[in-house]
Amino acid sequence: MPMAHLRTALAGALLGLALAWSPAPAADTLLIDGLDAAAETATDRPRRGMSMAAVERAFGEPLARTPAVGQPPITRWEYPEFIVYFEYEVVLHAAVKREQR
């Protein structure tokens, strides 16, 4: 019996040393280009839930309209500063255009 207790104690001590010497948990920071610009212009873009008619009244005629694809149908309208995605005839998302590099 004393040998079993010795093995258990030794295993516990080794585990404690391994945990003490292991590197601390770390986290990475993800930086996304243009995130600040997107936040600043959020009020200058269509809001989720707006109708196509409301978007056109508020922002005018889009530069381009892409026909609906998929099910549910997703339509895309392109404006100079942003792109609007519709599901059926309701705004799903409005994204700021990326700067060309």
C-alpha positions in Angstrom: 0.0 0.0 0.0 2.7 2.6 0.7 3.9 2.2 -2.9 0.5 3.0 -4.3 0.3 6.2 -2.2 3.8 7.1 -3.3 2.8 6.7 -7.0 -0.3 8.8 -6.5 1.6 11.5 -4.7 4.3 11.5 -7.4 1.7 11.7 -10.2 0.0 14.7 -8.4 3.3 16.5 -8.0 4.2 16.0 -11.7 0.8 17.2 -12.8 1.2 20.3 -10.5 4.6 21.0 -12.0 3.3 20.6 -15.6 0.5 23.0 -14.9 2.7 25.5 -13.2 5.2 25.6 -16.1 2.6 25.6 -18.9 2.2 28.9 -20.7 -0.7 31.1 -19.6 -3.8 31.2 -21.8 -3.5 33.9 -24.4 -6.0 35.6 -26.7 -5.5 37.1 -30.1 -6.8 40.4 -31.1 -8.5 40.6 -34.5 -8.2 44.0 -36.2 -10.5 44.6 -39.0 -9.7 47.4 -41.5 -12.5 49.8 -42.0 -14.5 48.8 -38.9 -14.4 52.4 -37.5 -15.4 53.8 -40.9 -18.4 51.4 -41.0 -19.5 52.5 -37.5 -19.2 56.2 -38.4 -21.4 55.8 -41.5 -24.0 53.5 -40.0 -26.6 56.3 -39.9 -25.9 57.0 -43.6 -27.0 53.6 -44.7 -30.3 51.8 -44.9 -31.4 50.1 -41.7 -32.4 46.4 -41.5 -36.1 46.0 -42.1 -36.5 49.0 -44.5 -38.5 48.2 -47.7 -37.0 48.6 -51.2 -39.4 51.6 -51.8 -38.2 53.3 -48.5 -34.5 52.8 -49.5 -35.1 54.2 -52.9 -37.0 57.2 -51.5 -34.2 57.9 -48.9 -31.1 57.1 -51.0 -32.3 57.5 -54.6 -31.8 55.2 -57.6 -29.0 52.7 -57.1 -26.0 52.5 -59.5 -26.8 48.9 -60.2 -29.4 46.3 -59.3 -28.5 42.6 -59.2 -31.5 40.3 -59.8 -32.7 38.1 -57.0 -31.0 34.7 -56.5 -31.6 31.7 -54.3 -34.4 30.8 -51.9 -35.2 33.0 -50.1 -34.5 35.4 -52.9 -31.6 37.8 -52.1 -31.3 41.0 -54.2 -28.4 43.4 -54.1 -28.4 47.1 -54.9 -25.2 49.0 -55.3 -24.7 52.6 -54.2 -21.5 54.7 -54.4 -20.6 54.2 -50.7 -22.4 51.0 -49.7 -24.2 47.9 -51.0 -27.7 46.9 -49.8 -28.8 43.3 -49.5 -32.5 42.5 -49.5 -34.4 39.3 -48.6 -37.6 39.5 -50.6 -38.2 43.2 -50.5 -36.8 44.0 -47.1 -33.3 45.2 -46.1 -31.2 42.3 -44.7 -27.9 44.2 -44.5 -26.2 47.3 -45.8 -22.4 47.0 -46.1 -19.8 49.8 -46.6 -17.8 49.3 -49.8 -14.1 48.4 -49.3 -11.5 50.9 -50.4 -9.6 49.7 -53.5 -5.9 49.1 -52.7 
